Amino acid sequence: MAVYVMMGVSGSGKTTIGKLLAEKLDLPFYDADDFHPPENVEKMKNGIPLEDKDRKGWLKVLAQNIIRWNKNGGAVLACSALKEKYRKQLTSIPEKELYWIFLQAEFQVILNRLKSRKGHYFKPEMLNSQFETLEEPTYGLRINVNTSEENILKEIMANLNLPEAEIGLIGLGVMGKSLALNLLSKGFKVSVFNRHVPGKEEGIAKDFVQENAEKFIFKGFDDLQDFVKSLQRPRKIILMVNAGAAVDTVIENLLPCLDKGDIITDGGNSHYKDTLRREQALQEQGVHLMGCGISGGEEGALKGPSVMPGGSVEAYKQLGPFLEKIAAKDKNGNPCCTHIGPDGAGHFVKMLHNGIEYGEMQLIAEIYHLLRFYTQINPEAIADLFEVWNREMKSYLLEISVDILRKKENEGFLIDKVLDAAKQKGTGGWSTNAALELGVPLDTITAAVLARNISGMKEIRIEASKLYNPSNNQEGKLDEIKEELFRAYKSASIINHAIGYDLLRVASSEYNWKLNLSEISRVWTNGCIIRSGLMEDLVEVFKDSDAHLLLDKNMISAIKQYQASLTNIVATSLQAGYSVPFLSAAANYLLNFTSAQNAANMIQAQRDYFGAHTYERNDKPRGEFFHTQWKSNN
């Protein structure tokens, strides 16, 4: 926040240059002459110089307005302010927030200007009294106006030490650092901030700047106010901090430093309902909040992630060019970034991306485990098989699994030394909770989440294995199952995506987000963790219809080819003593989804029996409900 006072004698160009500066800084412009009372104006029209008593009330009104303007984000004021005591009266805000710009020139230069000016009440004869009254300031910026308006403005801008950074980033963890370097590599002027915690986080931002000084010139801060002051208006700030209370704390600390129209972008994995709550709260204060999903991990953040921003269209117009520039590119060279929708839509879509990711990871893990222990082939052989599969699948997760399986430590494979206790950050579970709230089945994703949960029970699992003393798992031959296993993999992956997109479809309707499933798929074709050949296909599938994916004719054809293999692999795995919760969930979902008649009629009868919850009949129109006294024979 700042108020810039353009001062000098009449004819020095205060109004003209002041308006140009206000336009440059995107600030409102005010002319002090417009605040004179009628009696002052009448005096000046008649060529009568104003006395101090005439200016007293006028200066008081200006001082009050300077406070208001500064509070509302700043302004440019054209005011003669010839005497030091006038300037002191106008200094109603902290001196560091009040910038004096003294426009000066020789008497003859100003006189010539006044003689050529028409329609102004100031008479050239009054110029002598102004020069006699003028007490030149020893502070502020002094500009000689005996040059073009363009040159004057350039000199002012060069000397004001105005904010230079186009965008700011808060939070220099792994993702934050990578994203900052991505922005810098695209030519953007960036400021970074990291909190200062004695003994724990000290000098993080300045060290980061120093480490990259040979490549980029940018500023690092551990003082939040100085960081905000370094940013051009409207300020654009990306938060890369842990989801939850940390986001609320940073926003709370930021707000006193911000102005109306500024934009905060939460680039972490925040819950979409938290984003909706924060956006509504900030909207009341005139500050935009965008919930922006970012996928791709450390490498993606550095080289080009998939970006899923949600929020107002107005905010996206301001921030979109930055996000699109740093995003990965699809096969046509377009950025893997699009305006997802309003309020929490961006974070919801990122949450569901992670849900699908949980499922795909569990799918690969189950197949790896079956191959490693059922067929007894080593990780290198599994990597070779996955590599062949991936020529068709073009899956990033399958690709990295090949690298993982080939990694050795000393003479052994590193994967064999990794503890089988998986962790999670919560986004998969959030997807399950959202599905429960919206009444959407989420079988595969939920199975993947719960599989991680039970994997974390490592000590209990070890104890249980001793107590139950299960018989040795059966073994099989790779050649007997590898083709069927690949078909099962492809069908389960399609089903997993269909389940995830169904949740997007229902949420879009429930929250009136108008999600574009084809465009979301396009954004997921590069940069993100779930990019694959299937995702490329979904871009085209959802151009024609937003219906359930398993109703698409091409998907129906593929599933019909693969369903028997999926069922057989599940049966083989369970009979051989290998847990396959994801594959089982996919097979069961498909059977339920394609069943004209399932077991739910018994559930409805049970509910009506003990709770009189009523039921519908298949021989009556939908919407008619009935209750029966089930114990009676009549």
N, C-alpha and C positions, 0 to 999 in steps of 0.2 A: 504494500500500500504506500502511495506517495502522491503528493501534490506538487506540481511544477508551476512556479510563478514566473511568467514572462514579464520582466520589468524594464522600464526605460521611459524616456520622454515621449511625448506624443509624436507620432511620425516615425518611430524607430522600427515599426513592424510587429508590435506585440500581438495584434489580432491575427494578422496574416500568418506569421510564423507559428503563433500559438495553435491555430487551427491545423496547420500542417503537422505539427508535433503531436497533437491530440490524435489525429488520424493514424499517424505512424505507431503510436503507443496503444491504440485502440482504447482511448480514454475520452470522456466527455470534455468539451471546451466551454469555458465561461469567460465573459468579458466583464471586468469590474465596473466599467461604465454603466452597464445595465442595472447595477444595484444602487446607483445614485438616487436619492429622493428627488422629486420634481423640482424643488427649489434649487438644488445644486445644478441640475441640468439647465434651468432657466438662466442662472448666473453665467454659466460657461457659454451659453448661446449669445449672451450679451457682451462677451469678452471680459467678464469680471473674474479675476483669479479667485479660486477657493481659498478660504482660510482654514486653519487647523480645526476651529470649532465646527466648520461645515463638514469636515471629513470624519469627525469623531464617530457619529452614528453609523456612517457608511463603512468605516473600518471594522466596527464591532460586528456588523452584519456579515461582512466578508470573513472575519475570523470564525464566526459560528458556522458558516457554510464550509470553510476549509476543514473543520472537524468532521462535518457530515460527509463531505466528499471523500475524505481519507478513509472513513469507516466503510464507505460503499465501494472502495476499490481504487480510488485515486481520481485525479482530474488535472487539467491544464487551465491555469487562470492567467489572463492578460490584465496586468495591473501596473500603473506607473510606479507606485511605491517609492517615491523619490527620496524621502527622508528616512534615516535610520529608525527614528521613533515609529514611523508608520510600519516599517517592516517588523519591528518588535511587537507591535500590536497585532500584526497578522500571524505571528508565530504562535499559533494556538495548538499545534501538534508538535511531537518531538522533532528536534532540528534535523535528525537524520532522515526524517520522512518528508521534509519540506525542502525542495530544490529551487534555488534562486538562479534565474538565467537573465543576466544583464545584457540587454541589446544596446550597443553604443556606437556612435559615429560622430564625426565632426559636425559643428553647428550648421555649416553651410549645406552639408549633405542632407541633414534632416529638414532644413528650411526648404530646400528644393523639392523634397518629397511632399511637404505640406502644401506648397503652392500648387502642386499638380493634383492634389486630392480634392474631390468634389463631394458635396452632400454630407460633410461632417461638421459638427458644431464648433470644433476647436479652431480658433483663428490663428493664423501664422504669427500674428503680433504677440501672442501669448507665449511663444517659444522661449523668448528671453527670460521670462520669469521662471520657466521650468528649468532651464539650464542653471539659473541662479539658485534655485531651490535644491537641485540635485545633489545628493550626498552619495557618491559612488561607493558601493559596498566593497569590502576587502575580502569577501567570501563568495562562494558560489561560482558560477560559470560566466565568464566575460566573453561576449561575441561581438566582433566588428561586423556591422550590417551593411557596409559599403561593398556589397557583392550580390550575387544572385540569390534568390530564395532557396534554390537547390543547394548551393554551397553552404548557406547558413544552416540549413537543416542537417546536412552531412556533418558539419563541424559540431553541432550540438550533440548529435547521436554518437559521434566518436568520443566525446568528452564526458558524457553523462555516466559512463560506467554502468550502463543498463544491463539487466539480465541477458545472458547469452544463450543459455541452454534451452533447447526446444522441448526437451522432455527430461523428466527426472525419474530415478529408480530408487526405491527403498528396499533394503534387504539384500545383503551380499553373501548369501549362501551359494551353493553350487549353481543352482538355476539362475539366481539373480546375477551373479557374475557373468555367466554365459550369455544371458539375455542382454546385459549392458554392452558386452563386447560385440554382440550381433548388431545392436543399434549403432554403435560407433563405426563398425565396418561398413555400414550403409551410408555413412557421411553425416549422420545426425549429430547435433551438438547435445551432449548428455551431461547431466550432473547425477552423482550417486550419493546415497546416504546410508550409513549403518550406525546403529545405536552405539553409545559408549558405555560399557559396563566395566568398572575398575576391576582389574585382575582377570577378566574373562574375555571381553571384547574391547580392545583398545586399538585405536588407529586403523581399524579395518578398512575404511573407505580411502584414507590417504595412502595406506600401503598398497591397496589395489590400483590406485592411480599411478603410484611410483613403479609398480611392477609392469605396467603397460605404457609407460611414458615414451618409449622408443617408437611405438606404433601410433598412439592416439594422444591427443591433447584434450583433457577433460578435468573436471573438478570433483573432489571428494569431500564430504562433510560428515562431522559427527554432531553438529549443531543444527537442529531441525529448522529453526528460523532462517539461518544463513542459507541452508539448502533451498528453502522455498523462495527466498529472495533472488536466487540465481536463475530462476526459471522465468521464461517469457510468459506473458498473459495471452489467452487464458492458460493457466498452468495445467500441464498434463503429467500426472504422476502414476507410475506403475508400482504397486505393492507386491513384493515377492517375499512375504513372511508366512509363517506357519498359520494354517487355517484355525479359526476359533477365536479365543479371547485376544490373541496377539493382534489380529486384524482390527478388532474394536478399539484396542488401546492406541494403535498407530493412528487410526482415523480420528479418535478423540483428541490426540495431541496435534494433529494436522489442522483441524478445523479452524482454530483461532488465527491461523496464519493464512487462510485461504480467502478468496473473494468469490462472489457470485459468478457462475459460468466456468469455474475451474473444474477439472475432471480427475477423479481418483479411479484407477483401474486396479481391481483385485485380481492378480494373475495367479493366485494360489488355488488349491483345491477346496475352496469354501463350499459349505452346504448351500444349495440354491435358496433355501428358505431364509438363511442368514443374509444372503445377498439381497433378497427381496426386502427384508426388514431394513437393512442399511440404506438401500436406495431410497426407500420411502422417507426415512429420517433425514437424509441429506437433501432430498428434493425440497423439503420444507425450508432449507437454508440456502437454496439456489445453487447447490453444488451437485454435480453429476457423479454417479457411481456406476461403473461398468464391471460386471462380473465376467471375467475373461478366462476361459479354460485354455490351457497351454499344454500340448502333449508333444513328447519327443525326447524327454529326458535331457541330460546334460548336453549330449551331442546335438540334439534337435534344437535346443534353446540357442546354441552357439551358431549352428549352420543353417537353421531354418525349421521351426516347429510348425505343427498344425495349430491354428489359433481359432478359438471359438468365443468371440466377444458377444455379450448380451447387455442390453441397456437401451437408452433412448437413441433414436435416429440422430438427433442433434449432436449427442456426444460422439457417436460413431463417425460422423462427418469430420469431427476435429481429430479424433485419434486413429481412425481407420487407415489413413495413408501411412502412418508409422507401422502399424501392425501388419498391413499388407506387404510393406517393403521387407520386413524381416522374416516373413513366413516362408515356408517351403513352397515350391512351385509344382503344380500338377503337370500332367503329360502335355498339356497345351501351353504351358508357361504362365498360367494364371496362379495368383497367390492362393495357398491353402488357408484362406481366411475369409470369413464372410460375416455379415451382421446376422447373428442367429435369431434374435428376437428381443422382446422387451424384458425388463427386470431380471429374474433369475434364470432365464432361458439358457444363457451361455454356460453357466455352471451346471445346470441340469444335464445338458448335452455332454459336457465333459465328464460328469459323474457316470452317465450311461456308457460313454466311451470306455471308462475304466471298468465298468461292469462286464462289458463284452471282452475286454482285455483279460479280466480274471478268468472268464470262461475259456478263452483260447489258450491261456497258459496252462490251466488245469488239463485241458484236452491233450496238449502235447506231453505234459508230465505223465498222464496215465498211459499213453501209448509208449513213451520212453520206458516207463517202469515195466510194462508188459514185455517189451522187447528185451530189456536188460535181464530180467529174471525168469520169465517164462521160456523165452527162446535161448537164453544164456549167451547172447552175442555181446561183444564188448562195445564200449561207447563209440569207438572209431567206426565200427560197422553200422551202428545206428545213425551216426552222422552221415555216412555214405548214403544210406537209405533216405534220410530226410532231405539230403541234397538233391536226390533224384526227384522226390516228391515236389520239392519247391520249384523245380523248373516249370511245373504246372501251376502251383499255388501262388507263387510270388509273395509269400508271407514274410513279413519282417520278423515275426516271432519264431517262425520255423528257421529262418536264416540265422538268427543269433543262437538258436539251440544247436545248430551245426557247429558253430564256433565254440560253444560251451563244451560240447561232447568231445571235441578234439583237443581241448586244453589239457596239458600234462604237467604234473609236478614231480620232479625226479623221474622215476620210471613208471609211475602210475597215473591214472586219469584223475584230475582234480575233482570231477563231479562225484566220484566215489567217496570223497572225503568231506563233502558238504553235508551238514546235519539236515535231516529231513523234518525240519520244523519251520514252516513258512510263516512269514509275517504279513501284515496288511496295514494300510493307513486309513481304512474306513470307507472309502468311496464305493467298494463293492457292496458292503453292508448297507450303505445308504440307498443303493439301487434297489436292494431287496425291500427295504422299508418303504420306499416310494411306490414300489409295485403293490405292496400290501395296502397302502392307503388308496391307491387308484384302482384296486381290484384287478390287477393284471398278473397272469401267471409268469413266473420268472425262474422256471425250473433249473436250467443249466447254470445260470449266474449264481443263484442261491446255493446250488450244490457245490459250486467252486468256492464260494465264501465259506461254507460250512466245512469243506474239506481242509481249508487252511486252519480253521479253528481246531479241528481234531488233530491235525498235524502238530499243532503247538502243545498237545498233551503228551509230549514225548516220554516223560518218566512214567506216566500212568500206562501208556501203551506198552512200554517195556515190561512193566509189572504184569499187565494183563496177558501178554504173550507167554509169560512163564506159567501163569495160573491156568490158562486154557490149553497150553501146550499143543497148539494147532499142528496137524500133520504137515509134513513138508509140502510146499506148493508143487503142483504138477508142472512138468516141463513139456514144451512143444517144439515143433520145428518151424524155423522162419519161413521156409518156402511154402509151408502149408497155410500160413495166415497172412503173409505180407500184402497180397493183393486185396484180400478182404479187409485187412486193417486200414489200407489206404482209402477204400470206399467208405468205411465206417468214419474215418477222420473227416472226409469231405462232407458227408451227410450231417455229422454232428456240428461241424462248423456252420453250415447253412442254417441249421435249426437254432443254434446259439445267436446268430445275427438276427434271425427272424424274431426271436423272443425279445431281444434288445430293442429292435426297431418298433415292435408292437408297443412297448412302454413309451417310446418317443411319440408315437401316433396318438395314444390315449392322453398323455400329458399335454400335448399340443392342443387338443380339443378342450381338455379340462381347464387349462390356464389361458386359453385363447392366445396362444403364442404364434399360431400359423407357421409352424416349423416346415421348412422346405427339406424333405428327406433326401432328395436328390443332391441338393447343394451341400447338405451335411456330409453325405457320402463323398462328394468331391473333395471337401476339405480334409477328409480322412484318407485320401488316396496317397498322400505323401506327408512326411514329417512326423506323423503320429505313430504310436506303438502298434495299432491294429491295421496298418496299411497292408493291402494284399491284392491279389488278382480278383478275388471275390468282391472287394470294395469297389474296384473299377466297374465291375458288372452292375453293382447296385446303383451307381450313378444313372445308368440308363434305365434300369428297372423302375426306379421311382420317378422318372420323368413322365411315365405313362400313368402311374397310379400310386396312391399312398396306402393302398390296401395291404393287408397282412402279407408278408413276403411269401409265405407258404401257399398262397393262392395264385402266385405268378406262374404262368404256364411253363416257363423254362425251369423254374425251381421244382415244380411238380414232376417234370420229366426227370430231373437229376435225382430227386428223392426216391422216385419209384425204382430207379436203378440201384440205389445205395441202401435202401431200408433193410433188406434182408441181411446184408453184410453187417450193418450196425447191430441188429438183433443177435446175429450169430456171435459177433465179437464180445458182446455183453455176456451172453450165455457161456461162452468159452472161458472168459475171464473169471466169472463168478464160480464156475465149476472147478476151475484150476486153483481157486483160493486167492484171487487178486481183486482188490477193491477198485471199481471204476465208477465212482459216483457221478461224474459228469456224463460219461457215455450212457450210463443207465438213465440219467435224467433226460437226456436228449431222446433216447428211445421211448421212454414213457410219455414224454410230452407229445411226441409225434403220434403215438397210439391214441392218446386222449384227444388230440386235435382232430384226428381223422375219424373219430368214432361218432356215428350218428346216435348211438345209444351207449351211455356209460353208467357207472355205478351211483351217480348222484341221486337217482330216484329213491334209493334206500336211505340216503342221508336225509332227504327232505321228509320222508315218512317218519324217521326217527325223531327229527326236530319237532314235527307236528305232534308226535306221541307224547314226548315229555315236556314240551313247552308251548304247545298250541300255536306254533309259528306259521301254520297253514302251508299249502302247497298248490302248485298248478297241475292240471291234468293234461295228458297228451291227446285226449279226445275232446278238449274244450279250447276256445281261443286263448292265446296268451294274454295275461293280465287278469284273468279270473282266478280267484284263490278260494281254497276249500279247507275245511277242518273236519277231521274224523275222530270219533271215539273208537280207537283202534282195539281196545280190549273186548269190545262188544262183538258178538257174532252177527249182528244185524247191520 
